[in-house]
């Protein structure tokens, strides 16, 4: 399947796929792309000087703060196309948000999965970011200097650009398989 003419100009020029040949913003045409299984994994950290294990422990006013963050992340993934301009509205097949609480950090991992014509990376990143915002809000009363750090896509599979995994040690992208093996890699 070929890239639609209005999308090809940006891709061939190494530019943005959301710009047409005249530089105008548009939603990428995915009608000619095949359905493929796509998975994306995003991660981030909420750093805090407060003991997060104590600050987030148990339910307060009937609400478990960690569960609330999971729900917020899942709901955000479902609303991504309403939040991000030009993002395709899609039906998600699976969203998980894992929240791991340590003394001075809360690690958040979001996984999204779909069989579709377009990527799912923005949904994973949005889920992770909103879950982190929910944790940040819960910690803000005890640590106004808490911060959300390293919101990053860690894994992607499916679609034309192939599969890749970010290295935990260097942050570099390692392509999996043969498709576009040298494109977009750090030198």
Beta strands, then each sheet from edge to edge (+ up, - down):
strand 1: 36-47
strand 2: 59-60
strand 3: 63-64
strand 4: 94-101
strand 5: 105-116
strand 6: 147-157
strand 7: 163-166
strand 8: 173-176
sheet 1: 4+ 5- 1+ 6- 7+ 8-
sheet 2: 2+ 3-
end
